[in-house]
Amino acid sequence: MKPKFYIGIAVIIVFSIYAFSAFGSSVTPYVTFREAFDAARNVQVMGYFTMEEARYNLETGQLVFELEDIEGTRARVHYDGAKPANFENAESVVVVGKYDGDQEVFKAEKILVKCPSKYEGG
């Protein structure tokens, strides 16, 4: 076989390793709050909340609520930004961000709302 073939294979292998490592570092994993408390990077936590506990401050643009994950662990969530559409109707939410141990809050950069399906039978 020719040296060009081996160089081509080496380039493909190096590129593949780089692509997989870049992809792996950009993925935001789903975790529980217990795991989020120790995580050094952004994570996703899915949970349930009651609308009565949620507070949105129009002056500061901050949404604050308590979220309970699938293990039953609760954490206070702070989100700076507009309240997501259909937040009041959400069955559950996914918060993307990091736990701030100094303030003892989960600082969400994104909130993904899971609403009841309009296609479910009633």
N, C-alpha and C positions, 0 to 999 in steps of 0.2 A: 504494500500500500504506500501511497505517496505521503510525504510530510504535510502537504496541504490538508489532507483528510484528518490527520491527527491534530493539527492546529485548529481546524474547524470544530472537532469534537471537544477539544479543551475550551474553546471560546463558549460553546453551548453549555458546557458543564458549569463554567464560572458564572455565566449569565443566569443560569437556573438557580444556582445557590444564592446569588445576590437577590433575585426576584423573590424567592421563598422567604428569605430573611427579612426583606423589606415588607412583604405582605404580613408576616407573622407579627412584626412589631406594630403594625397599624391596626390590627384587629382588636376590638374592644370586647373582652370576654364578659359573659353573664356570670355573676357571682351573687352570693348572699351578703348581707351586711357584715357578718363576722369576717368574711374574706375581704370585703371592701375596707374594713377598718385597718387592715395591714397592707393593702395594696399601695404600691408606689406610683401607679399610673392610673389613667382613667379606666373605669369599669362600668358595667351596666347592671343595675339591680331592678328586678321586676317586683312589684308589690301592690298592695291594696291600701286604700285610705278612705276616710269618711269626709265628705264634703264639708260637714259642720266644723271640722278641725282646720280646714284650709283657709288661709288669710292672704289676700292680695292687697298690697299697699300701692295705691295709684300714684302717690307722690314719689316713691323710690323705685317703683316698678319691680318690687320683689314679691315673689310667691313663696309662702312658708306653709309647710304641712308635715304631718307625721306619716311615715310610710312603714308598712309591715311587710316583710319579705315572706317567702314560702316557709321559712323555719319558725316564723313568729317573732323574729327580732325586729324591734321598732327603732327608727332613727328619724330625727328631724331633718327635713330637706329644705334647703334654701336655693331658690332659682331666681336669677336676675334676668328679667326680660318679660315680654308680653305673655300673659296667661294663654296657654294653648287652647285652640278652638275645641269645643266639646269637652273641656276639662270637667265641667259639672256633671256630664253624663258618663264619665269613664267608668268602666268595670275595673280596670287596673291601669297602672302606668309603668313605664320603664324610665328610670332616671339614669343619665349618663354623666359621670363626673368622678369626683374624688371625695373621700372622707377627710375632713379637716379636724384633726384631733385636738388642736388648740381651742377651737370654738365648739367642738363636739357636735358638728353638723355635717351632713353630706351636701357638698356644693355641686349642684347639678348644672351642667352646661347645656344639656338638652333634656327635654321631657317628651316622650313618645306616648301618646294616649291610645289606649285600647278601648274602643267603644262597643256597645252591644251591636250585634249584627242585625241589620234590617231584614236579612233573609231568613232569620231563625223563625221557626213556627211558633205561633202564639197560642 
